[in-house]
Amino acid sequence: YNPLNGPGTGAYPITAPTYILVHPAYDDAEVGAAVVAFVEWLITDGAADYAEEVGFAPLPDELQQAGLDTLETVQVG
């Protein structure tokens, strides 16, 4: 996968991939729940308006769902 200089006349030549790493388990239930809630907000429509304001595109539905599926594996408490 190379996000730079994608093919096509409408492709944008510069990208800014972003990542977030989440610990797979949290002993402190309050901290774990807060992390999960924050990441859920980041990857779903909660942050979409903010993303567009600063020039980012919101995640497509299929990527949102993939992130939510992964968040379900985080052990809290």
C-alpha positions as CSV (number, residue, x, y, z in Angstrom):
1,Y,0.0,0.0,0.0
2,N,1.3,3.4,-1.0
3,P,-0.9,6.3,-0.2
4,L,1.2,8.8,-2.2
5,N,0.4,9.9,-5.8
6,G,-2.5,7.6,-6.3
7,P,-3.7,6.8,-9.8
8,G,-6.5,8.8,-11.4
9,T,-7.1,12.4,-12.5
10,G,-8.9,13.2,-9.2
11,A,-6.2,11.6,-6.9
12,Y,-4.7,13.9,-4.3
13,P,-0.9,13.7,-4.4
14,I,-0.3,14.2,-0.7
15,T,-1.9,12.2,2.1
16,A,-1.6,12.3,5.9
17,P,-2.3,8.8,7.2
18,T,-3.1,8.9,10.8
19,Y,-3.0,6.1,13.3
20,I,-4.1,5.5,16.9
21,L,-2.8,2.7,19.0
22,V,-5.0,1.3,21.7
23,H,-3.9,-1.1,24.5
24,P,-5.7,-4.4,24.1
25,A,-6.7,-4.5,27.8
26,Y,-7.2,-1.9,30.6
27,D,-7.3,-2.9,34.3
28,D,-8.9,0.4,35.2
29,A,-12.5,0.1,33.9
30,E,-13.0,3.9,33.9
31,V,-9.8,4.5,31.9
32,G,-10.6,1.7,29.4
33,A,-14.2,2.9,28.9
34,A,-12.9,6.5,28.3
35,V,-10.4,5.3,25.7
36,V,-12.9,3.2,23.9
37,A,-15.5,6.0,23.9
38,F,-12.9,8.5,22.6
39,V,-11.7,6.3,19.8
40,E,-15.3,5.4,18.9
41,W,-16.0,9.1,18.6
42,L,-12.8,9.6,16.5
43,I,-13.6,7.0,13.9
44,T,-17.3,7.5,13.6
45,D,-19.4,10.5,12.6
46,G,-18.8,12.1,15.9
47,A,-15.6,13.7,14.6
48,A,-16.6,13.9,10.9
49,D,-17.5,17.5,11.0
50,Y,-14.3,18.5,12.7
51,A,-12.3,16.4,10.2
52,E,-13.8,18.3,7.3
53,E,-13.1,21.6,8.9
54,V,-9.4,20.9,8.9
55,G,-9.2,19.3,5.5
56,F,-9.5,15.7,6.4
57,A,-12.1,13.3,5.0
58,P,-14.2,11.3,7.4
59,L,-13.7,7.5,7.3
60,P,-16.0,5.6,4.9
61,D,-18.6,3.4,6.6
62,E,-16.7,0.2,6.0
63,L,-13.6,1.5,7.7
64,Q,-15.7,2.9,10.6
65,Q,-17.2,-0.6,11.0
66,A,-13.8,-2.2,10.9
67,G,-12.6,0.1,13.7
68,L,-15.7,-0.5,15.8
69,D,-15.2,-4.3,15.4
70,T,-11.6,-4.0,16.6
71,L,-12.7,-1.8,19.6
72,E,-15.0,-4.6,20.6
73,T,-11.9,-6.8,21.3
74,V,-10.5,-4.3,23.9
75,Q,-10.9,-5.7,27.4
76,V,-12.0,-3.2,30.0
77,G,-11.8,-3.8,33.7
